[in-house]
Amino acid sequence: MTFFDLHHNGDGLPLLLPNAWDVASGLAFVEEGFPAIGTTSFGVAAAAGSPDGGRASKEATRALAHRLTSLPVYVSADIEDGYSDDPEEVAAYAESLGVDGVNIEDSSDEHLIDPAHHAAKVAAVKRRAPHLFVNARVDTYWLGQQATVEATLARARAYLAAGADGVFTPGATDPAGLRSLADAVDAPLNILAHPTLPIDELGRLGIRRVSTGSLPYRAAIDAAARVAATLRDGGTPPTATPYPQMQQRLVAYAN
């Protein structure tokens, strides 16, 4: 089975792609049995002390991608807008990661870019690395700019015509709108996990991939803060994966 095949698994459920921000989180997802993992630009940037966006995660994402590719799972990297305005530079960067897939978003600095320019990036990546699953991210709903089914479809179709293998519409959560998008997009449609949209319902709506995005990272930070506050306030700390088990994961990874 290939990474492409995971988007057409035949059981009616979308591929759930958890997003890692470091090796330890990636190892934990592998131990949970996920066949593929992604990276999260927010988690990678935040772990280094930088805000998301602004191309701050470029080198950290490349380093993490190289570390994750030794794991026995498929890896997809979130590369923001490709970290460049030059389609050939984007393609060279994507190829350098050694991963199975990439997400490339059609916005920069919180603004949508010309869809023709984004399509050029997609086409350049596919020319240089035809094996990569290019997930073209449409940020209309995420940014609240041109956030309609029609405008989103127009962008999605331009990217598919350029060679994209999938379409990612973060921020889209209305079931009727998702059904319309899934029916009209001739490729796997990816959305972000949302508390009101269970996986089985998303499968019925035609969604083929669900990403956790930065949710695991943010939940981990919240959990860490609660542990410290609970101890400070005299409470009982929660249970956690034992140190020897986590250590053994890293020993096995390092060897």
C-alpha positions in Angstrom: 0.0 0.0 0.0 1.3 3.5 -0.9 0.6 6.9 0.7 -1.8 7.5 -2.2 -3.6 4.3 -1.5 -4.3 5.4 2.2 -6.6 8.0 0.8 -8.7 5.3 -0.9 -8.8 2.6 1.8 -12.3 1.3 0.9 -13.7 1.2 4.5 -15.5 4.5 4.1 -13.5 6.3 6.7 -11.0 9.1 6.0 -7.3 8.7 6.6 -6.6 10.3 10.0 -3.3 12.0 9.9 -1.8 13.1 13.3 0.7 15.9 13.1 4.0 15.7 14.9 6.2 18.6 16.1 9.2 16.5 17.1 10.6 13.0 17.0 9.1 12.0 20.4 5.5 12.9 19.2 6.2 11.1 16.0 7.3 8.0 17.8 4.2 8.1 20.0 1.9 8.3 16.9 3.8 5.3 15.4 3.3 3.3 18.6 -0.5 4.1 18.4 -0.5 2.3 15.0 -1.0 5.3 12.6 0.3 4.3 9.1 1.2 7.9 8.3 2.0 11.1 10.1 2.3 14.7 9.2 4.2 17.7 10.6 2.6 20.9 12.0 4.2 24.2 11.0 2.6 25.8 14.1 4.0 23.1 16.5 7.4 23.2 14.8 7.6 27.0 14.9 6.2 27.3 18.4 8.6 24.7 19.8 11.5 26.9 18.6 9.9 30.0 20.0 8.6 31.5 16.8 5.1 32.4 15.7 3.6 30.3 13.0 3.8 31.6 9.4 6.3 34.1 8.1 8.4 31.1 6.8 10.0 30.8 10.2 9.7 27.0 10.3 11.6 26.3 7.0 14.9 24.8 8.4 13.3 23.2 11.5 10.7 21.5 9.2 13.4 20.2 7.0 15.4 18.9 9.9 12.3 17.2 11.4 11.3 15.7 8.1 14.7 14.1 7.7 14.4 12.6 11.3 10.9 11.3 10.7 11.6 9.6 7.4 13.4 6.7 9.2 10.2 5.8 10.9 8.1 2.9 9.5 5.3 5.1 8.4 4.6 7.5 5.5 5.4 11.2 6.3 3.8 14.3 4.9 5.3 17.7 5.7 3.5 21.0 6.2 5.7 23.5 4.3 3.5 26.6 4.7 3.6 28.4 1.3 6.7 26.6 0.2 8.9 29.2 2.0 9.4 31.1 -1.3 7.7 33.0 -4.0 9.8 31.2 -6.6 8.1 28.0 -7.8 11.4 26.3 -8.6 12.8 27.1 -5.2 9.6 25.6 -3.7 10.1 22.5 -5.7 13.7 22.1 -4.8 12.8 22.5 -1.1 10.0 20.0 -1.3 12.2 17.4 -3.0 15.0 17.9 -0.4 12.7 16.7 2.4 12.7 13.1 1.4 9.1 12.7 2.5 6.0 11.1 0.9 3.8 14.2 0.7 3.7 17.9 1.3 1.0 20.5 2.1 1.4 23.8 0.3 -0.9 26.7 1.2 -2.2 29.4 -1.1 -1.7 32.2 1.3 1.3 34.3 2.5 1.3 36.7 5.5 -2.4 35.9 6.2 -3.5 36.9 2.7 -4.6 34.7 -0.2 -2.2 34.7 -3.2 -3.0 34.7 -6.9 -4.2 31.1 -7.6 -2.3 31.1 -10.8 0.9 31.7 -8.9 0.1 28.9 -6.4 -0.7 26.6 -9.3 2.7 27.3 -10.7 4.3 26.1 -7.4 2.2 22.9 -7.5 3.2 22.2 -11.1 6.9 22.8 -10.3 6.8 20.4 -7.4 5.2 17.7 -9.5 7.7 18.2 -12.3 10.6 17.9 -10.0 9.2 15.2 -7.6 6.3 13.4 -9.3 6.2 10.8 -6.5 5.2 13.4 -3.9 1.6 13.5 -2.8 0.9 17.3 -3.2 -1.9 18.4 -1.0 -2.9 21.9 -2.2 -4.2 23.9 0.7 -7.0 26.4 -0.1 -7.1 29.0 2.7 -10.4 30.7 1.8 -12.2 29.4 4.9 -9.1 29.4 7.2 -8.6 33.2 6.6 -12.2 34.1 6.0 -11.3 35.5 2.6 -13.5 34.5 -0.4 -14.9 31.9 2.0 -17.5 30.4 -0.4 -17.9 27.0 -2.0 -17.7 28.6 -5.4 -14.4 30.5 -4.8 -12.9 27.6 -3.0 -13.7 25.2 -5.9 -12.3 27.6 -8.4 -9.0 27.6 -6.6 -9.0 23.9 -6.0 -9.7 23.1 -9.7 -6.7 25.3 -10.7 -4.4 23.4 -8.4 -5.7 20.0 -9.6 -5.2 21.1 -13.2 -1.6 21.9 -12.2 -1.1 18.4 -10.9 -2.1 18.5 -7.2 -3.1 15.1 -5.7 -5.4 16.3 -3.0 -7.1 19.4 -1.8 -7.0 20.7 1.8 -9.7 23.2 3.0 -8.9 24.0 6.7 -11.6 26.0 8.4 -14.4 24.5 6.4 -16.9 22.9 8.8 -20.4 23.2 7.5 -21.6 19.7 6.5 -23.5 20.9 3.5 -20.6 22.9 2.2 -18.2 20.0 2.8 -20.5 17.6 0.9 -20.6 20.1 -2.0 -16.8 20.4 -2.0 -16.2 16.7 -1.8 -18.7 16.0 -4.6 -17.1 18.6 -6.9 -13.4 18.0 -6.2 -12.0 15.2 -8.3 -9.4 14.2 -5.7 -9.2 13.4 -2.0 -10.6 16.2 0.1 -8.8 16.9 3.4 -10.1 19.0 6.3 -9.0 19.7 9.9 -10.4 17.7 12.7 -13.3 19.5 14.4 -15.2 18.6 17.6 -18.6 18.7 15.9 -17.6 16.4 13.0 -16.9 12.8 14.0 -14.7 10.7 11.6 -17.6 8.5 10.5 -19.8 11.4 9.6 -16.9 13.0 7.6 -16.6 9.7 5.7 -20.3 9.9 4.8 -19.7 13.4 3.6 -17.0 12.3 1.2 -14.0 13.5 3.2 -10.9 11.3 2.5 -8.4 12.8 4.9 -8.6 14.5 8.3 -5.6 16.2 9.8 -5.2 17.0 13.5 -3.1 20.1 12.7 -1.6 21.7 15.7 -4.3 20.3 18.1 -2.0 17.6 19.6 0.7 20.1 20.2 -1.6 22.6 21.8 -3.3 19.9 23.9 0.2 18.7 25.1 1.1 22.2 26.2 -2.1 22.6 28.1 -1.6 19.2 29.7 1.9 20.0 30.8 0.7 23.3 32.3 -2.0 21.4 34.2 0.5 18.9 35.6 2.6 21.7 37.0 -0.4 23.6 38.4 -1.8 20.5 40.0 1.4 19.7 41.8 1.8 23.3 42.9 -1.8 23.3 44.3 -1.3 20.1 46.3 -3.1 17.8 43.9 -2.3 14.3 42.6 -0.4 14.2 39.3 -1.9 12.3 36.4 -0.5 9.0 35.2 1.8 9.1 32.2 3.8 6.8 29.9 6.6 5.5 32.2 10.0 7.0 31.7 11.6 3.6 30.7 9.0 3.1 27.9 9.6 6.5 26.4 13.4 6.1 26.8 13.2 2.8 25.0 11.4 4.4 22.1 14.2 6.8 21.7 16.9 4.2 22.2 15.4 2.1 19.4 15.0 5.2 17.2 18.6 6.2 17.8 19.9 2.8 16.9 
